[in-house]
Amino acid sequence: MEEVASFCSRVGLLFDIQGKYMEAEPLYERSQAIQEKVLGLEHPDVASSLNNRVELLRAQVTAN
């Protein structure tokens, strides 16, 4: 499952870089949900996923 989370995060990042925020958001959400379930809430990778989502929201606000 960690591979799926990593894949979702990477594809989300590609969309994010392209400014396709609506496409990136569900992938980041899925990655975070998988990591929380597999690794637990206190794992650093979960924090990284949360940071990706925060940065995405920041980019959306800036773009609008």
KOLZA-272843 format. One line per 5 residues: their letters; for each residue x, y, z of C-alpha. Coordinates in steps of 0.2 Angstrom, whole numbers, plus 2048, in hexadecimal, padded with zeros to 3 digits. Layout:
% residues N
A> X Y Z ~ ... .
% end
This chain:
% residues 64
MEEVA> 800 800 800 ~ 80E 80C 803 ~ 813 80B 7F1 ~ 801 810 7EC ~ 802 81F 7F8 .
SFCSR> 813 824 7F0 ~ 80C 822 7DF ~ 7FD 82D 7E3 ~ 808 83A 7EB ~ 814 83B 7DC .
VGLLF> 806 83C 7CF ~ 7FE 849 7DA ~ 80E 853 7DA ~ 80F 852 7C7 ~ 7FD 859 7C6 .
DIQGK> 802 866 7D3 ~ 811 86C 7C9 ~ 806 86E 7BA ~ 7FA 879 7C3 ~ 7EC 86B 7C2 .
YMEAE> 7E8 86D 7D4 ~ 7D6 864 7D3 ~ 7DF 855 7CC ~ 7ED 855 7D9 ~ 7E2 857 7E9 .
PLYER> 7D9 846 7E9 ~ 7EA 83D 7E6 ~ 7F2 846 7F4 ~ 7E3 842 7FF ~ 7E4 82F 7FA .
SQAIQ> 7F6 82F 7FE ~ 7F4 836 80F ~ 7E5 82B 813 ~ 7EF 81B 80E ~ 7FF 821 818 .
EKVLG> 7F5 825 828 ~ 7ED 814 827 ~ 7FD 80A 823 ~ 80A 815 82D ~ 800 81D 83A .
LEHPD> 7FD 830 83E ~ 80E 833 846 ~ 819 82D 837 ~ 823 83B 82E ~ 81C 835 81D .
VASSL> 80B 839 823 ~ 811 84B 827 ~ 819 84C 816 ~ 808 848 80E ~ 7FF 855 818 .
NNRVE> 80C 862 813 ~ 809 85E 801 ~ 7F6 861 804 ~ 7FA 871 80D ~ 805 877 7FF .
LLRAQ> 7F8 872 7F2 ~ 7EB 87D 7FB ~ 7F7 88B 7FC ~ 7FA 88A 7E9 ~ 7E8 88A 7E6 .
VTAN> 7E5 89A 7F0 ~ 7F4 8A2 7E8 ~ 7ED 89D 7D6 ~ 7DC 8A5 7DA .
% end
